[in-house]
Amino acid sequence: MTFRYQARGKAGRVTRDTPRQAALDYFAQFPASRKCDVQEGRSEGGFFTVTFTITDKSTWPAHWDDVTKKAAAALPDVAKQEEIAA
């Protein structure tokens, strides 16, 4: 399973495979918006889930706050792959 990224703002939400795609598509769908936040998570069955792991190696999902139209092109254009426990 791969992670997905959701760009969200006052105008709405867009979920895509990479942070850059999510932000660029958000601004394409909502051109009047000035900024959005992008969050890493999983998308299944219409739900977007953000998972935090509390262990000795705490992992926090990637996120970018206050992304503007100009800054959206600088976001990573690759998706994080799920780590498979051996």
PyMOL commands that set and color helices and strands:
alter all, ss='L'
color gray80, all
select helices_A, chain A and resi 19-29+69-72
alter helices_A, ss='H'
color red, helices_A
select strands_A, chain A and resi 4-8+13-16+35-44+47-49+63-68
alter strands_A, ss='S'
color yellow, strands_A
deselect
rebuild
show_as cartoon
